[in-house]
Amino acid sequence: MSEAALPALQRPEHDLRPRISWFGKVRRVVNELRDAVVQAAVSLVSHKLRAALTIMGIAIGIMAVIIIFMVEAGMSSGFAKQLSTLGPNTLFVHKWKWGASGNDWWKYKDRPQISTLDLHALQQNTTLPLAIAPMISTNATVSYGSRDVKGVEVRGTVDGYLDATGWVMRRGRFLTALDEELGANVCIIGADIEDAFFKGIDPLGETIRAGPNLRCSIIGIFARKGNSFGQSQDLRIIVPLSAFMRTFGSKRGLVVAVVAPEGKVRETEDEVTAVMRNARHLAPDQEENFSVNRQDKLLESFNGMMMATNVTGILVGIITALVAGIGIMNILLVSVKERTREIGVRRALGARRSTILMQFLCEAVMVAVVGGLFGISLASGLAWLIDTLSPMPATIDPRVVIGGVVGSAVLGVVFGLWPALSAALLQPIEALRYE
Amino acid sequence: MALIELDHIVKTYDLGLSKVPALRDIHFNIARGEFVAIVGQSGSGKSTLMNILGCLDTPSAGQYRLSGRDVSTLSDDELADVRNLEIGFVFQSFQLLPRASALENVELPLIYRGIGKKDRRERAIDAMRLVGLEDRMKHKPAELSGGQRQRVAIARALVTQPSLLLADEPTGNLDSKTGEEIVGLFLELHSRGNTIILVTHEPKLAARCPRAVRIVDGLVIADGPGRDVAIANAEALGAEALAQFLAAEKAQGARP
């Protein structure tokens, strides 16, 4: 026993009801919170397996939600980029109506394809359009000498193409009306084709072969355009429409892009419709057997699809939150049960109900946030994999990270509340007596 | 003014079909600086009394005044503050937090008072020194002996400088030699001016306290110097019990 003189242990008579200052109360809460965090960490570490299972559940759920929204964001940004390359004033004359639902498929299926005759009618009889360009394309193998490149987009069009689409030439010249009339064996190549065949050689004037038997000499090179939907747009060659038809046949039909002047989209649409009806010899009471499409139609159907993805994401999110929440609730109920006597001791030593509540809420939030952080790291890893291995761009928005952490903390509070309340409302003597 | 005033305390447990009286009419005072044993067989109501004294439970009737204040007027949070500031608990089964070190256990009540980390540590170390465990501060409860654990619990009860030290069968889980040491520690704490209430079923422990209150069936049936109450208790149990008690007391006196 220490014989050293120690200060008097007990205080003299005083008022029972202590006056605690505002600052004292804040300091007390800070102290208790710090203790609660330490206790929560100790509790998790000392029940590693139990905690790990719950944390994994939350992590996988959060990862699934993040991935769904990430894929969606990737798709819509790719789509928006694609659209912006076409321009909002462009109309597309096509056999199909864009954005139509699947039920109308039968209605459009038997329409005639847009032919070169329709194209000529549009070129000759319209006055408003700034540019008219037919588009038809196929995938083919392109070879130069002994080397092949597979899956090249071979496209047939005419001189209006550059104005209609915004593609830019880097070198050489584009197609002319004369090339079209003659069906000249000439082509313009994309930057990827140049890279594949012509390292250190001037491509202009060289001859390449597209598909089985189209030999054409290179007259121009496009400036690089980059990726869309993760797919290179530069792996392409452009040939005159007539040359394309001769080689690949004319069965597949055209899409004709018509660029309307700014602010006159509707008038242009009317004019194009009239010219087409005339070319098709449709009587006034006959329905159109072609469609004049605008991009916003496409955007509408795309948005519909995105909405479906969104709903899926939200549903998966709700289910995830429920499953994770039940996991949190379970681990917390076990923890409260296990520590009932400890709760009694803490209450006897002066812990208030709010102190106990805070302690268990802290534990719930910690489980949830650790799970959330795990989920975000898993999702980041997966995003990196998708980004490197697949053509789709995948990145994690920092807002998603913040949202994931905040969301899981909220989850912890919501599902931890009931077990924590049940702990806080225990009577001290009953908790102390608990075996 | 007495520290503790028990004014005709009644406690009845309502078990649905029947009402069980645990305390029937408890009426006595305890002044500051007293060392009082509350003796009684199990079922006598002494644990109920101890819970009421410790502000863990409230009486069904009667008034309990601590430092002159009627405890029944206090809210749950105020009761928690009273337990924290006024009462130091020592339990039979020690009730230390298993995952915290001895020192952290002693610091615990100071956290609930909002005392800063540095100050908290200093006071906890002082309390550990007081119970002679300054070299065991980093140990977990599982690494300590029973006697050491009870010393840690006593340090935890003392660290807040409470008005009242409330010990419930503090030697119940200890062998007789270690129990003896703990009683010695209580006597020393008493000699330094602490108010101590010791709840026990062992008359020979009560005999060493300056004052003992004997409770039978929820009523105080003896209140006086510890040895007198203990002897009266033994007499009530019969001649054999008295002889046993005196022999034990003699052996104890001869030991040092």
Interface residues (C-beta under 8 A of the other chain):
Chain A: M1 S2 A4 L6 A8 L9 Q10 R11 E13 H14 D15 L16 R17 P18 I20 G24 K25 R27 R28 V29 V30 N31 E32 D35 V42 S43 S46 R341 E342 G344 V345 R346 R347 A348 L349 G350 A351 R352 R353 S354 T355 P428 I429 L432
Chain B: M1 R32 N51 G54 L56 D57 L66 S67 G68 R69 L74 D76 D77 E78 A80 D81 V82 R83 N84 L85 E86 F89 F91 Q95 L97 R99 A100 L108 P109 I111 Y112 R113 G114 I115 G116 K117 D126 R129 L130 G132 E134 R156 L158 T160 Q161 P162 S163 G184 L185 E188 L189 R192 G193 N194 T195
